[in-house]
Amino acid sequence: MATKAKKTTEETQEPYPLYEAVRKVMLAGIGAVALTMDALEDLVDKLVERGELSEEEGRKLIKDMLERRKKDAKKAEEELNKRVDDLMARFDMPSKAEFDDLSAKIDALSSKVDELKQG
């Protein structure tokens, strides 16, 4: 019974504080990109109003920028994941899958120990 309460407390804690910090930086970057896209849309709207761009050219420009941002974001995410994996390997930190596997093994062993105590 105490094992379940302990497990619940452990589950609420993030096993990798570095991961959470990196995640927050990425979210901040995404927010900056969103602001940049808002500024681009405002600029395109002004250019269309002035007649320097047609509406079709404006839509195409925004679409092209969105596609480029998606590609850049995917590339940045892949690079970030690679760097975090490299860093975790350098510090000999287990991956989430390894951590989960070890937790499952500990739970199984705890159950067996409990059975042996009772039987």
C-alpha positions as CSV (number, residue, x, y, z in Angstrom):
1,M,0.0,0.0,0.0
2,A,2.8,2.4,0.9
3,T,4.4,1.5,-2.5
4,K,1.4,2.9,-4.4
5,A,1.5,6.2,-2.4
6,K,5.2,6.5,-3.0
7,K,4.8,5.7,-6.7
8,T,2.1,8.4,-7.1
9,T,4.4,11.0,-5.6
10,E,7.3,9.9,-7.8
11,E,5.1,10.1,-10.9
12,T,4.3,13.7,-10.3
13,Q,7.9,14.6,-10.3
14,E,9.7,15.1,-13.7
15,P,12.5,12.6,-13.9
16,Y,14.6,14.9,-16.1
17,P,14.8,18.5,-15.0
18,L,17.1,19.2,-18.0
19,Y,14.4,18.0,-20.3
20,E,11.8,20.3,-18.8
21,A,14.2,23.3,-19.1
22,V,14.9,22.5,-22.7
23,R,11.1,22.1,-23.3
24,K,10.5,25.6,-21.8
25,V,13.1,27.1,-24.1
26,M,11.5,25.5,-27.1
27,L,8.1,26.8,-26.1
28,A,9.5,30.3,-25.8
29,G,11.0,29.9,-29.2
30,I,7.7,28.8,-30.6
31,G,6.1,31.9,-29.0
32,A,8.7,34.1,-30.7
33,V,8.0,32.5,-34.0
34,A,4.2,33.1,-33.5
35,L,4.9,36.8,-32.8
36,T,7.1,36.9,-35.9
37,M,4.4,35.4,-38.1
38,D,1.9,38.0,-36.7
39,A,4.3,40.8,-37.6
40,L,4.7,39.2,-41.1
41,E,0.9,39.0,-41.6
42,D,0.6,42.7,-40.5
43,L,3.3,43.7,-42.9
44,V,1.7,41.8,-45.8
45,D,-1.7,43.3,-45.0
46,K,-0.1,46.8,-45.1
47,L,1.6,46.1,-48.4
48,V,-1.7,44.8,-49.8
49,E,-3.5,47.9,-48.6
50,R,-0.9,50.1,-50.3
51,G,-1.2,48.1,-53.5
52,E,2.5,47.0,-53.4
53,L,1.3,43.3,-53.3
54,S,-1.8,41.6,-54.6
55,E,-3.9,39.6,-52.1
56,E,-2.8,36.5,-53.9
57,E,0.9,37.4,-53.6
58,G,0.4,38.2,-49.9
59,R,-1.3,34.8,-49.3
60,K,1.5,33.0,-51.2
61,L,4.2,34.9,-49.2
62,I,2.6,34.0,-45.9
63,K,2.0,30.3,-47.0
64,D,5.7,30.1,-48.1
65,M,6.9,31.5,-44.8
66,L,4.7,29.1,-42.8
67,E,6.0,26.1,-44.8
68,R,9.6,27.3,-44.2
69,R,8.9,27.8,-40.5
70,K,7.5,24.3,-40.3
71,K,10.6,22.9,-41.9
72,D,12.9,25.0,-39.8
73,A,11.1,24.0,-36.6
74,K,11.2,20.3,-37.5
75,K,14.9,20.6,-38.2
76,A,15.5,22.5,-35.0
77,E,13.5,19.9,-33.0
78,E,15.5,17.1,-34.5
79,E,18.8,18.8,-33.7
80,L,17.7,19.6,-30.2
81,N,16.7,16.0,-29.6
82,K,20.0,14.8,-30.9
83,R,21.9,17.2,-28.6
84,V,19.8,16.3,-25.6
85,D,20.4,12.6,-26.3
86,D,24.1,13.2,-26.7
87,L,24.2,15.2,-23.4
88,M,22.3,12.4,-21.6
89,A,24.7,9.8,-23.0
90,R,27.6,11.9,-21.9
91,F,26.3,12.0,-18.4
92,D,25.4,8.4,-18.6
93,M,21.7,9.2,-17.9
94,P,19.2,6.5,-18.8
95,S,16.6,7.2,-21.5
96,K,12.9,7.4,-20.6
97,A,12.4,3.9,-22.0
98,E,15.3,2.5,-19.9
99,F,13.9,4.4,-16.9
100,D,10.4,3.0,-17.4
101,D,11.8,-0.5,-18.0
102,L,13.8,-0.4,-14.7
103,S,10.7,0.9,-12.8
104,A,8.7,-2.0,-14.2
105,K,11.4,-4.4,-13.1
106,I,11.5,-2.9,-9.6
107,D,7.7,-3.2,-9.3
108,A,7.8,-6.8,-10.4
109,L,10.6,-7.6,-7.8
110,S,8.7,-5.7,-5.1
111,S,5.6,-7.9,-5.8
112,K,7.7,-11.1,-5.6
113,V,9.2,-10.0,-2.3
114,D,5.8,-9.2,-0.9
115,E,4.6,-12.7,-2.1
116,L,7.6,-14.4,-0.4
117,K,6.9,-12.5,2.8
118,Q,3.3,-13.6,2.9
119,G,3.9,-17.2,1.8
